[in-house]
Structures are given as C-alpha cells and as structure tokens.
C-alpha cells in the first residue's frame, strides 16, 4: 500500500532548524512549493527575475559565480531587498565539494561572501560529515542524487550520502530524484512542463510526477521560468501546478 506523505503543516510541527521552519511557513502562506532557479548571467537579469517571480516563489536559487558583473553592493544588496519585499529566501547553489577548511573559506571569503546573504546553500557530502560543520549559520541542502544522465549518485552512494544528511544538524534537506525519509525536506530540480531533456544531459519530469512518485517538498525550475517569454506568468503556472500536485499527493 502506498504510504501517505506528510503535509507541510505536520513537517512544520517537527521542524528543528530555523530555515526549515521559514521555508515551510512561507510555503503555507503563499501556497507555493516553487523555487525559481536564476541561472542568468547579469545583475539586471537576476534582479528582474527576482522582482517578477518573487510573489510566487518560496526561494530564489542562485549560481552567484555566473554573474559576470557581480558587485556586492549592486547585486546582493538589492537582491536582499527584493527577498524581504516579496518574502522569499535566498538559496545559493554552490555545491561545495571539498574538505571542511576549504569549504569554510569558499563560504566566508572571496568576492561572493556567501555567508553574509544566503539563507541556505547546497553542498555535496563527498567530504564527509565534518565537512558540513562550517555551515553553522545557514541551512544546508545535501546533494544526494543528481538529475543528469549517467550521474554517479548510485543507490549505494545515495544511501551513504543520506546517512550524513540525516545525522548532521546543519542539514535541512536533500536534492534528489528519489524518495527520502520524511524527516528531511526533499528538493527536486529537473522539473519542466514542456521538455524531457536539454540535449546536455539534463533529464526533466513534470511537477505531477515528482510529487506523486517522490513525495517531493519543493520543485526547482530554471529554464521553464527564466527562458519563458513571460517569466512571471510561467512562475505562476509552475506555482499552481506544484501546489495542486502537492494537494493530490496528500490524498494518495
Ligand atoms: P533547469 O530547470 O534550467 O534545467 O535548471 C536546473 C537547475 O537545478 C540548475 O541550476 C542546476 O544547477 C540545478 N540542479 C539540477 O539541475 N540537477 C541536480 O541534480 C542538482 C541541481 O542543483
């Protein structure tokens, strides 16, 4: 028999980490489980996307190192203002993958100073349990499984990665294309309503599919939104699709 999934309300009741709580509260307030992935390369495009999608998303996912005109004052300060105005969190998809000391430097130093503005970050767990200790002031989403064709995140890798994710107090969730235990939030990228792939190894599923079969909590959508003619309309479409798919997955 298919197991029931937990609702956001029940996950909120047992949430331990302040970032998990915030994400679930925003999800319930906005009736959204959508994270927009801002894979754009200029500050203007990043801020435009944040302004347009802001009301419909729970978080904006950045790859801050692809912004060619990055400038802390001109990029991050207005981005933080938009996050406050539209009530969404900032998720830096840095995918740290080194020893703890190096990750700590990458997290706190350089031009991006991720520690100063990101609410949560992604990290590989390939460096082991202690490599995640440095992300004290943010939430960590552990990369457990990837969406791309031929990924090395096999069953046995995912199992070991999950052990670290479930036991580390800084970890709030996992990125994966497979089910995870209900006490960790599941973030699923590789979501697109129009395409099944991008010709570069990315593999897409629909919101319906990921909520029904993976019991995902949050969908991450990049090109489906920022490449759309009307990014705001596309965000609203994914928001509604995601929310309806979540409601249906509660009934099963
Ligand atoms: P798109 O929807 O345009 O394919 O973008 C997906 C986003 O999610 C990208 O920013 C990518 O880095 C990220 N991502 C992914 O696609 N698969 C993963 O397994 C993990 C990711 O972070």
Boltz pocket constraint, residues with backbone or C-beta under 6 A from the ligand:
constraints:
  - pocket:
      binder: B
      contacts: [[A, 37], [A, 39], [A, 63], [A, 93], [A, 145], [A, 146], [A, 147], [A, 148], [A, 175], [A, 189], [A, 190], [A, 191], [A, 192], [A, 202], [A, 220], [A, 221], [A, 222], [A, 223], [A, 224]]
      max_distance: 6.0
